[in-house]
């Protein structure tokens, strides 16, 4: 009796794994085109309270590296002795930060009596919080900690150690505005008193624009803005070649140019094509143009499965009609033409345009113009339309 399938052998000691990281939210082996952002964030921490960038919003379409930058900033903060409380800005975030994330972050430090961390003394009085929480007052007047109370307790203790707290929130969106306001109001109060605290939020451009333009929070409106876009050609080349340096492989000049073109300088695709090409090369020392061409075709199918199919599944039929109408254009689409193809009044078609903008499926680089945000969206639509 034979097995129904063959199990590949376990790699030996000479096996070289792919240096690329085609997974969302994972820091790539080389953070191309982003070092200036890292340097600016480190400088903000080094300069201390009141420095520019103490509140920062990161925007960018899917696959541009927003979650990666949050992780990078966390590592920078940790290198300065700060602790980090991170979460997603989804319902329940205030409770999670108050009851879990901040306590978890505080627990990573070496406290003399970690089991009963009660803050006494006037650690914040020098920053303006003269009424710092004491053991005596807590015993006499029991407090049910809310986020601001927990935040003040934490940064008081951290300030005494010469440390600080970085709060990061991913997927920032207006749909959870009440909780977001609680968080930013507390952070704003602490920052105004020169507390060692910083905030970085990340979200889609339309979501961040909604928050900032609607004056939801003065704190967010004044935040530093980082807009992550496509890599430069030099950055895409660096992202494809630098990871190979320690593997014994290289990429031919033709293959490199083909890989850069196929990636569209989209950060996630740089990792995906690099990974596929590396594996296709196998034991060969040089990644050739044929490897890259096959890798690009494979990467396109991965994009269909991982991004386009789930995205389309969550759209209404009229939202999809808007995208079908856009797919008639090889490049950018005029909104008036899209409405005409849908046989709709431009104002009514604008409803679907706005929904797709908010969902990060399309973007508007200029007034009256829309484009797809993710590579291969048009190709996916045309294939989908052709098979239906």
N, C-alpha and C positions, 0 to 999 in steps of 0.2 A: 504494500500500500504506500503510495507517495503522497507527499503534502500537496495541498491544493494551490500553494503559492510558495515562492522562494523568499526566505528572509535574508536580506543583504548582510554581509559580514560586518562585524563591529570594526570601525576604523582602527588602523594601527597607529603607532606613535608618530609615523611620518605624515599622517593625514593633516591637510591644511584646510581649515574651515573657511568659508566665505567671510571676508572682512566687512561686507556690506550689511546694513540693517534695514531690510524692507518691511518694517513694522511701524505702524503709526505710534508716535509718542516716544520712540526710542532714540536716544541721542546717537547720531551717526558717528562713524570713526573719524570723520573730518567735518567740522561745522563750517562749511564754506560760506563766505560772504557775511558772516554774523559776528566776527570778532570785535568789530567796533561797538556793537551793542553790548557785548560782554564787558568790554573795557569801561563803557559808560556806566553800567550798573555797578561794577566794582568801585568805581570812583565815587558814586553816590554813597555807597555804604561807608567808604573810607572818610568822606567829608563829614558824615554824621547828620544829626537832625537838622532839618531846614534845607538840605541839599535838593537840587532839582532831580526829579525822578523818584522821589520817595513814594509817590503813587504813579503807577504806570499801567497803561492799557495796551495789550498786544492784539492787533487785528491781522486778519489774513484769511484767504479762502482755505478750504480743506486741503491738507497735504502740504501746506506751506511751512509747517513747523512751529505752530503756536504752542502746542503741548510740550514740544522739545525745548523751546525757549524757557518755559516755566521751570522745567527740570534743570536747565543750565543755570538759571538765576538762583535756584535753590542751592545748587552746588557752590556757586560763588558766595552766597550768604554763609553757608556752612564753613567755607574756607576762612571766613572772618570771625568765626566763633558764634554766629547767629544760629538760631533754631528756626524751623519752618513748620507751618501748619498749612496743609494743602487739602483742597477738596474741589468738588464741582459745584457750581452755583445752581443746583437743583433744589426742589422743595425739601425742607428739613436742614438746609445748610447751616442755619444759625444754631440749631440744637446740636448738630454734629461738631461744629467748631467749639461750642461752649463746653460740651460734655465729653468730647472724645479727642478731637484734633489738637487743641491747645494743651490739654493735660498730657496727651501722648508725647507731644513735642517737648514739654517741660520735663517729662520723665526720662528723656535721653541724657539729661545733665546729671552730674554727680552731686546730689544734694546731701547735706549732712543728715537730714531726717526726712527722707523722701516720702515715707508712709504718712506723715502728718505735716505736709507743707503748709504752714500757716504764716502769712506774711505780716510782720510787725515792723514798726519803725516808720520813718518818713522818707523812704527811698525816693518817692516822687515829689517830695516837697520842693526839691531844687528845680523841678520841672513845672511846678505850678499845681500839682495835685496834692495840696497840703493835707487833705483829708484822706490819707492812705488808710487802707483797711488794717485793723489791728485785731489780735486775738481777743482782747477784752471786749471791744465793741461788737465783734461777731457773736460772742457768747451771750452778751446782754441783749442784742437786737439781731436775732438770726436772719441771715440773708439767703434768699434763693437766688443764686448767681444767674444773671443774664449774660449776654455776650460781652457787653461793655464792662461789667464787673469782672468777668474772667480775664478780659484783655488787660485791664488795669493791674490786676493782681500779677499777671504774668510779666508785663513789661517793668513793673516795679522791681520784681525779683531779678529780672535780667539786667536791668540798669545797674544794680548793685554789683553785678559780676562783670560789667563792661561788655555785656552781650546785647542782643536784640532779637526781635521777632519779625519774620517775614511771613505774611499771609498771602497765599496764592489761590485764586479761583479760576477754574477752567469752565468753558461753555457759559460764559456770562451772557444773560439774555433778559430782556424786559419782562418776560412772562413771570419771573419770580422777583419782581421789583420791590415788593414790600420787605422781603428778607434781605435783599441786597442793600436796601436803604438802611436797615438796622446795622448791617456790617460796616458800611461806609461812614455812617454817622459816628459810630464808636471809634473807628480809625481816625476820622477827621478830628475828633476831640483829643485823641492821644497825640496826633501829629502837631496840633496847634500848641501843645504844651511841651514840644520838643522831646517827645518820647522816642526811644529807640525801636521804632516800628516802621515797616514798609509794606506796601501792598502792590501786587501785580495781578491783574485780571486779563483773561484772554477770551476772545469771542469772534464771531464772524463780523465783517465790516458793517453790514446793515444793522446787526444787533447792537454793536457799540455805538453807531451813529444815532440810533433811536434813544439810547440812554443819555448820550451827551447833548444832543440837540433838543430833547424835551425837558432839559433842566431838571432831571430826576435828582441829581445830586451835585452840589457845588464842588464837592471833593472829586467826583469823577470828571466833571467838566474841566477842572484845572489839571487833570492828570496828564503826565507825559504820554505821548501816543507813539507807538511803534507799529508801522504798517509793513508786514512781511509780504514781499512779492516774489516773483520768479528770481532765480539765481542769475547772475551775469554769466556770459559764456565762459569766462575765466573761472568763475566759481563752480560751474557745472563740470568743467575739465578737472579742476582740483578735487571735486567730490568723487570723481571716477578714478583718478590716478593715484592720489595720495594713499588711499586704503590698500592699494596693491603693493606698496613698497616693501612691506615686510613678509609678503607671501611667496616671493620668488617668481611671480608672474608680472607681465607687463601687457599693455594694450597698444596695438599698432596705431600709427597716426591716423590711418583711414578708419579704423575701427572706432577710435576716440571721437573723431568728427561725426561719424554716423551715430554714435551713442548720445552725444550732446544734442544733435538734431532730433533724434527720436524721443529724447526726454522732454523736449520743449522747455528745458531749464526748470522743470517742475521738480522740487526737492525730493518728493517721494518717488517719482519715476527714475531719478538719478540712482537712488538706492536699489530700486527694483530691477532696472536694466543691468546695473553693475553686478547684482547678485546672480541674475539668470545667466549672464555672459560668463561669469567666473565658473559657474557650475558646468556650463556647456563646454568650456575649454578643457575640463577634466585634468589630465596629467600634462597637457601641453603648456609650454612656458609662455606662449604669446596668445592673447585673446585677439582673434582676427575679426574682420568685418563680417564674415559669415556667422560667427558666433553672435555678434551684436545684432545682426538682422533677425536671427531666430529669437534672440532674447527680447527684442522689441516687440515681435509678434506675440510672444508668450506674455509679456508684460501688459500688452493691450487686453488680453483675455482676463488677466488678473484684475485689471482696473474695472472691466465689465462686471466681474463677480463681486468684487469688494466694495465698489463705489456706485456704479451706475445702476445695477439691478436693485439694490436696497433703496437708492434714492427714488427711482421711478415707482417702486412699490408703495412709497409713502405719499405720492402726489395724487391729486384729484385728476379726473379725466380731462377737465378743462386746462389744468396746469400743464398736463402732457401735450394737449393740443397747441399750447403756446410754444412749447419746445419744438414740436414737429414743424410749426410754421417758421421758427428760426432756422431749422436745419436746411431750409432751401438755400441759405446763403453759405458760401464757403468760409467767409470771415465774419465780420460784425454785421448785425441786423439793425435796420431802422425800425423803430417801434411802430411807426405809421404803417409800414409795409407788413409787419407782423399782424397788426390788427386787420388789415385788408384781407390777408390770406385766411384769417379766422372768420371773416364776414362779421366783424364786430365793430362797434363804435370804439375809437381809441381810448376813451375814458373807461369804458367797461373792460377792455383788454388790459388796461393799466392795473386793474385789480389783481389779475393773474401775474402780471409783471412784478408787482410789489411783493406778492407772496413768494415768488421764485427768488427775488432778491433777498428777502428775509431768510429764506432757507439756504442761501449760499449756492444755489444751482446756477444762477446767472449773475452778471455784474453789469454796471452801466459806466463805461469809461468816459462817456460824454453825454450831454443832454440828447435824448431821443435815440440813443444807441445802446444796444445790449449785446453781450457776448457770453458764451459759455465759460464757466470758471474752471472746469476740470478738463484736462486733455482727453481726447477720444470720445467726448460726449456726442458730438455730431455723428461720428462713425457708428456709435452704439445705436443712436436713434434711427439712422438709415438702415442698419442691419435689422433692427427690431421691426421697423415699418415694412421692410422687404419680406420678412418672414411671417407677417401677420395676414 
